Amino acid sequence: MGFSFRHPVDGAASTTASAGWVNPVRFREAQFLIWCARAAVPESLRRRILDVAQAGLNWPLLLELAKSHGVESLLARTLTELCADLVPPADLDALRRRTEEAAAANRAGAAELLRLSRAFGEAGVSVLPFRGVGLAAMIYGDPTLCAHADLVALVRREQLADAERALISQGYSVRGGASDRTVDAGVCERPLVYLHAGTSCQVELLWAVRHARMIFPIDRPEVWGHARPVSLNGRKIKGMAPEEVLLVLCMHGAHQAWGQLSLVTEAAGLIRAGRLNWKRVLTTALEWKCYRVLLLGLALSHRVMEAPIPPQILNMIAADSDVLSLAQRMPKSLLLQQQEGLDDRDVGALLFTLQDDWNARWRYGIALCRSHDPIVQAPPAWFRWRRLLPWLARGVSPIHTLSRWLSPPASIRHLFHR
């Protein structure tokens, strides 16, 4: 069975509802940005890009969109290659200034990542960079195209304290206030962020992808077992395999309600690189219980960026009505009907919907009720379980109150994790 999310789009088309899926106020600029913000622009789009650029655009609006969606570097590369002479000089100069500053920060970040990799190795700490310049090097072959210069790395949970000491020895200080006891115990539930006083470089250590009511562990044996070399500035460092990176990107995107185009671009770029073992991607997603989260990420990558997804996986997406519906609602700021889109306020409902089975859905629903998530009492209109959660909350609330009364205080709770 054939399947596609793509809508036929004419670069000079009207902004009627039938013309495409992006916001009609920003239709031409938004669609133009989607065409340009790619790891590689196919020949089929190059003519369209030239035609639309020649017809004229609201260039300040285009640059504003690119900045808010974290794809300025990709836009600048495409414009420079295809139609720099059609962009007003003032707008092109402003874009180039910002991207040159970002490129300089990313080059410094790449050099710092290499330096820290040596320091971690000498300290016997295992780390795997998977976002930031390391991810850009994997997807684009160019770390300067990274949307964010901050370094994000996976660390073994039991080595959090050793990793922190290694960073402090390299001139970093803790940012975020995690106490030594929780880090030593490996149970810190807040992001571990470190800042270098001299360079302002920021490093985040993760063992899990977190949302306010969910912790998704990525410190798993198979992640470390499948790690492979990544080329960075002509040198090799160990990084996550693309199959695991794709799953982490999809989970991270879901936790952000896929609000930025850069999230979709990264997932689509990884898919286009063509190094994925799709059987292992699906098997691992089932083992990690993030199968439907993966399907949503793949659906968005295909629908927005025309990422090449195997036909059998497109059929799996087509068979999941929730995934099909949700894929039409993100990224919100580019939608035809923005009021129907999802944002960070809807993440709880989104993750509840994407749970792989009812056991997981019940557990997450209880977590939402215990934390008094706003969606429990004021669920979004698209959420088809909006009557279930208030009913569940009425049963959970008294039990939660009793458990809090019986639980030990936070000052000694960490002792149970030793």
C-alpha positions, 0 to 999 in steps of 0.5 A: 500500500502506498503512503505519503504525508506530503501535500503538493506545493507550488512555490507561487501558490495561493495561501488557501487551506488546500495549498499546503499544511503551513500557516497561511500568514507565513506560507511562502516563507515557511515553505521556503524555509522547509525546502532550504533547511536540509542536510542536502537540497535535492535537485527537485527542489532547487528549481522551486527555491530559485523560482520563489526567491526570484518572485520575492519573499519577506526576507526579514520574516524568513530570517526570523523564522530560521532563527526561531527554528534553529536552522539559520546555518542550513538556510545560509548555506542553501542561499549562498549556494543557490541564490545569494544574488537574489537576497537583499544585501542587508538581510544576507549580511545579517544572516551571514554575521549570525551564522559566522558567529555560530560557526566560530562557537561550534568550532570552539565547541568541537575543539573543546569536545576533543579536549574533554574526550581526552580528559574523560578517557584519562579519568576512566569515564565513559562518555558518548556525545550525541547532541550538539557538534557531535550530532552535526558531524554525524548528520552533516559532516560539518560541526559548524552547522550545529544549531546549538554549540553546547555539548551534550553527552551520555555518561554511565549513571554510576560514573556521574560523580567521576565525570563531574570531578573530571569536568571540575578538573578542566575548569568547569563548575556545577550549574543547576545546584545538584548536591554531591550526595545525589550525584555520588548516589547516581540518583540526581533527577535534575539536569547536570549542567556545567559551565566553563568560567573562561570560555562560557562553554556549557556541558550537559551530562545525561543518563536519561531523557527527562520530562517533568513526569517521565524519565527515559533511560538511555544509559543502556548496555546496547547503547555502549555496545554499539558505539562507533567512531565519529569523525570530528575535525579529522580525529575520531571519537566514540559516539552513539550508533545512528540507530540509537541516536534516531531513537533518542532524537525521536524521544527528545522531539516528543518531549519538546512537542517537535516545536522546532524545525531543527528537531525534524531536520536532524532526524530527517538528516540522520535518515538520509545519511543512509546508514541505518539498520532499520530492523535494529531500529524497530527491534530496539524501539520495541525493547525500549518501549518507544515504538510509537514515539519512533513512528511519530518522529518518522512520520514527521520526518517524511511529511515535513522533510520527505525523508526516505522511509521504507515502505513497510514502516510507512504502512505501520505509520498508516495503520496507527491513527493516533500517530497520523493525527499527531503528525498533522499537528507539529511543528505548531508555528508552521501549521495551517491552523495554529490553534490545532497544533501542539506545544510544550503545554501538551507534552503530557497528553502527547506522551500519554497518547504515545505509550506503547501499551495500556500498562505503560499508559496507566503508569504514566497517567498515574504520574500525571495525576500525582503531579497535578498536570494541567491536562488532567483537569483541562485536557486539550480538545484533540486528546481522546482520553480527556474523560479518563484522566479526571476519573483516574485522578479522583482515585489517585489523589487520596492514595498519593496523599497517604503515601507522601505522609508515610514516605521518609523526608527528602533529607534521608531519601537518598540513603535508600539508593546506596 
